[in-house]
């Protein structure tokens, strides 16, 4: 596969230049295809694989921006379900009626006086219903926000989102065997999380609706409509059937989405196949195949590097489409988590492209590589006095040991400490340390033999 630069006639050089130009164009198209295929498979795996999707969700939920958005949504539903303004108005209104009837009974005014009293706009306790409810609602929001740090509440919320995602994917894939989808709609059921928040609020004594209230036990797998009815009965409130539910997909959106997903699936695989064909065609057409393989590696790495830089611009563009500042913060946090995964994929493929380019280049055995290889062989070559490397390590044994250990520590610091990295770095470090010991003993034996021979040689 080594390229050779042979003298060619002008007539033969022209077709080669043409083939080289075609190969370059194919390499550029293949590089773009690699980026497109990567994005396609990443979207496919992240959006439609529940486990991958939940990894993103769990990281996102723990961010302050998204946590605040979720807390606001849950707090709004809790406040709606309690309807404290109405509760206070009813109870304080009853006090007003009791005091008014008692006062009339005590004073026993005449009909004309009673008519005049009823026409007066006298402040009552019921006027306090709205300011009292607003103050307590603020306390409810604060309590729900703090509840996000509770592991049990977070588990309920994550389980609800997982079930909603599974249902949405099943509906899109038209695979409804194990998922209950009603009327072609998928909704994120937040009732279990809302009930948990309600229980926390009542336990804190914030809602002031009495300790006699017993909330039902609502599970994530329970039917949403039945859950809403149980909560409504427990609260003595009239709740809508869609209380605590967020519509993820409607029947009108389903047909277009299913068609789009099927087309996207085919497009992803077609893009991958086309990219492979473009790479193969570039190598076949090129008069310098090794050089073309180098171009493929470098071109792919360059395209991926540009894509990494463009992710920030894409994030900014998406953020600008959101007008609400709080929602914009949540979108920024979600995009940061989502694109972090894509960026890691881009970086991995970038390294792979660079390695492919370097490997293809070195396979051609350039002259400078041959010279360096000869130097290395000379250093490693073992002679009567041992190899140059063995002798250097023996003479600098302590420094070599320290350098090996420090290198291992630095590598662990860069790649991160985990079981796999610790085992691999530990094994490599142990191998190098073992070599330093072996090299030192080998040179000591050689020097000992040389000294003995020198001592036995008579001096003339």
N, C-alpha and C positions, 0 to 999 in steps of 0.2 A: 504493500500500500504506500510505499515511499515514493514521493514525487521526484521526478528527475527533470532537469532543465536541459533538454536536448536542443541542438540547433535545428530549426525548422525553416522550410522555405516560406516566403510570404504567402503563397497560395494556401499552404497548410495552416499557417498561423491564424488566418482570418476565421475559418470555421471554429478553431479552438476558442478564439475570443468571443465568438457568438455563443458557444456552449457555456463558456464561463459566465457571460452576462445572464443567460437564461437560468443558470444554477443559482446565481445571486438573487434573482427575482423569486425563485422558488424558495430559497432560504428565508427571505423576508416574509413571504406568505406563510411559511411553516412556523416562523417565530410568532406571528400574530395568531396563528391557529393554536399554538401551545397555550397562549394566554387565554384565548376564548374557551378552549376545552377545559382549562383549569377552573375558570369562573363557572362554567356550566356544571361541571361535576361538583364543585363546592356548593353552589346554590341547591343542586339536587339533593346532596347529602345533608346539608344543614336545614333546609326548609322542610324536607319530607321525611327525614329520619328523626323520630321523636327523641331518641337518646341524645343525638347531636344537638337538636334544637333545645332540649332542656339544659344542656351544658351552658349554652348561651344565656338562657333564661335565668338560671340560678345565679350566674355571675352578675347579670343585669339587675336582678331584683335587689341585690345587696348594695347597689349604688344609691347614693343619696337622692339623685334627681328622679330616678324611676321609683324609688321607695316613696318619695313624696307624692308622686302621681297616683300610685296605688293606694296610699293612705287616704288621699282626698276622695278617691272613688268609693272606697269602703266606708269612710266616714259619712259621705253623702247618703249612702244607702242606710246606714245605721240611724242617722238623723231622720230620714224619711220614715223608716219603720217605727221609730219611737213617737214621732209627731208630737213633741213636747208642748208646742204652742197650743195645740188643741186640748191636750190633757190638762195643762195648767188653766186654760180658759174655762174648761168644764168644772174643775174642782174649785177654782177661785170664784167662778160665777155662782156655784152652789153656796159658797160662804156669803157672797153678796146678797143672795136671795134670803138666806137664813137671817142675816142681820137686819135686812129691810123689813121682813115679816115680823121679827121680834120688836123692832122699833115701832112699827105701826100698831102692833097689839098693845104695846105699853102706852103710847101716846093717845091712841084711839081718836084720830082726827076725824073731822066731819068730811062729808063727800067733797065739798068744794076744796078744802085744804088738801085732801088726799089727791085730788086731780091736779092741783098745782105742784105738789111734791113729785108726782110722776112725770111732770113735764120738765123738771129740773135735770140738767146734765151733771149729775153728781159723780165724781170719781169713785171708782170701786176697785176692789182687789183684782178683778178680772183684767184691769188695764195693765197689770204687772205681768201678764202672761207672756207677751212678746219679748220684753227685755229680759225676763228670767230665762226663757227658752233660748234666746240668743247667747246669753252668758254660759249656759250649760252646754250648748252646742259647741262653743269654743273649747270647753273642757273635754268634750267628747273627741274632737279632732286631735287635740294634744295627746289624749290617752291612746287613740288608734295609731298615731304616728309612733309612739313609744312601743306599741305592741309589735311592730315590725321586727324588733330585735328578739322577739320570743321565738324559740325554735319550733315549738308546737304550731304556732300560727303560721310560720314560714312553711312548715311541712304541709299544712292544709292548703295553703295558697299554691304551692308548687304542684301538689297532687291535682288540684282543680285545673291548673293550666295544662298539665300533662294530658289529662282526660280530654280537655277541649281540643288540644292539638291532634290527638289520636283520632278523634271524631272527624275533625276537619280533613285530615289526610285520607281517612277511610272514605269520606264522601267524595273527595276529588278523584281518588283512585277507583271509585265505584266498588269498594270492597266493604260491605256493611254487615258482614257475618257476625262480628263481635261488638258492633257499635250501634247504639240506639240513636238514630237521627230522626227527628220529628218534623214532618212536613217539609223535608228538604232543607232544613235550616240547622246550623250548628251554632250553639251559644256557649260562651264561657260562663260556667255556673259559679258565681261567687257567693252563693248562699251559705255554704259551709264556713267560708272565711268571715262572712258578715255575722253569722251566729256566734262564732268564736269571739269576734270583736264585741258583740252585744253582751256576751257573758262577762267579758273583761270589764266593760263599762259598768255593768250592774254590780259586779263584785266590788268595784271601787266606790260604789255609792254615788256615782256621778249622775245617773239618769233620774234618781229620785222618784222611781215608780214602784217602789215597794219590794221588800225581800221575798214576798209570797210568789213572785213571778218565777216560773220554771220553764226554761227554754228546752225545746226538743233536741235530741241528739241527731244531728244531720251529718251524713257521710257523703263523700265525694261521689260514690257510685249510686246514690239515691236519686230518684226521678226529681227533676228540678221543680215541676209543677206541684208535686206532693210536698216537697220541702217548703215551698212558699206558703202553701195552705197551713202546714203545721206551725210555721212561724207566725202567721197571721192570727191563728187561734190562740197561740200562747200570749201574744201581745194584745189581743183584743182589738186588732187594727184591720182595716180594709186595705190589703196590699194587692197591687196588680199582679197578674200571672207571670209577667216577665221581670218581676222584682229581683234584683241582684244578678241579672244576666246580661251579658254583652254579646250581641249578635256578631259572630265571626264571618258568617256567610249566609246569603239568602238564596232562595230558589232561583231568582232571576240571574244571579251571578254564577250559578252552578254550571250551566251548560257551556258558557264561554270559558270558564276556568278549566273545566275538564278537557275541552278541546285544546286549549292553550297548553296545558300540562302534557298532554299526549304529544302534541307537536314539539314541545320543548324537549321531551325525552328523546324523540327521534333526532332532533337537531343536535343534541349533545353528542350522541353516538356518531352521527354523520360528520360532525366537526372533527371528532377524534380520528375517525377513519381517513378523512381528507388530509388531516395534518400528517398522519403517518405516510400517506401516499406522496404528499409534497416532499417530505424528507427523502423518501426512497427515490423519487424522480430527480431531485437535486443531486443526489450522489451518483445516480446512473448517468445523467446528462453531463456532469462535470468532467472536464479532462484532468482535473487534479482532485481526486476523490477525498484524499486525506485532508486537504485544505478545506474542502466543502464541509466535511464533518466538523472541523474546527469552527467554521463559520456558523454552522447550526448551533453548536454549543454557545458560542459568544453571542449570536443573534438572539437566541432564546433568553440568555441571561440579561441582555440589554433590554429586551421587551418587558421582561418581568421587573427589572429595576425601575423602568418608567412607570409601570403599573403601580408599583409600591408608592411612588411619589404622587401619582394621581389620586390615590385613595383619600388623601386629606382634602383635595379639591372637590371630590365627589361628596364627602361628608359636609363640607361647607355649603355646597349647592343644595343638598337635601334639607339642611337646617333652615335655609332661607325661605323654603316653601312653607314653613310652619310659622304662623303669626303669633300664637300664644307663647309668651316667654317661658312659662313653666313647662309647657309641652315641648318647647324647643330644647330645654335642658334635658328632658327625658329622652328625646330623640337622639341628642348628642351622646348620651351615655349608652344607649342601645347600639348605635352605630359604632361607637368605639369598641364595644365588646364583640360585635359581629365581625367588623373588619379586622380585628386583632387576629382572629382565626384565619381569615383569608390572607392577611399579610404574612402570617407564619408559613402558610402553604407556598406563597410566592417566594419567600426567602429560601425555603427548602429546595424548590425547583431551580432557583437562581444558583445556589451552590452546586446542584447537580449539573446544570448547564456549564458552569465554569469548569467543573471537573472533567466533563466530557471533552470540552475544548482543549484543556491541558493534556489529557490523555492522548487525544488524537494527534496533537502537536508532537508529543514526546515519542509516539510510536514511529514517527518519521526519522528519529535518531539524528537530530541536528548536530553539527560539528561541535558546538559548545557542550552539548550533552555527552558526546563521545569523550571529549577531553575530561569533563568532570567525572565520568564513569571510570576512566583510566586512573584518575587520581584516587578515587574511592577504592578501586581494586588494589592500588598500591598501598593504601593505608591499611586495608584489611588483609593483605597478603601476609601469610605467616612464613617467616624465615628462621634461620638458626637462633636468632636473638629475639624471636617473637614478632608479632605484627606491630606496626607503628601505633595503632590504636590501643592495643594491649599495653604497650610500654607507656603511652601517655596517661592512660587511666591509672596504671600502677603508680606512676610518679605523682599523680594528683588525686589519689584515692579519696582522701577526706573531702576535698572540694567537689569531686564528682558525686559522692554520696549526698552531700548537702544540696547540690544542684538538682539531682533526680527527685529528692523529696520535695523541694520547693516547687519544682515543675508540676508534680502530682497535685499539690495543694492548689496551685494556681488553676490548673485544668478543672479541678472540682469546683472551684469558685466560679469559673466561667460557665460550665455546663449545668451547674446545680447539683446539690447533694441528693442522690436517690440511691435505692438499692442497686440498680443496674450500673449507674455511673460509678458508684463506690467500688463495686466488684471489678469492673473493667479497669478503672484507673489503678486500683490496688494491685491487680494482677500484673499490669504493665510495669508499674513501679517496682514491684517485687522482682520481676524478671531483670530489669536494669540493675537493681541492687545486687542481685545474684551474679550478674555478669561482672560488675566491678570487683567483687570478691574473687571470682574465678580468674579474672585477668591479673589481679595483683599476685595471687599465688603462683600463676603460671610464670610470670616474669621473675618472681623470686626464685623459682626452681631453676629457670634458665640462667640467671645471674649466679646462682650458687654453683651450678655445674661449670660455668665459665671461670669462676674464682678458683674452684678446685683444680681445674686444668691448668690454670696459670700458676698455681702453687706447685704442681707436680713438674712443671717444665723447668729443667735445670738452667741456671744462668751461666752463659758461656763467658 
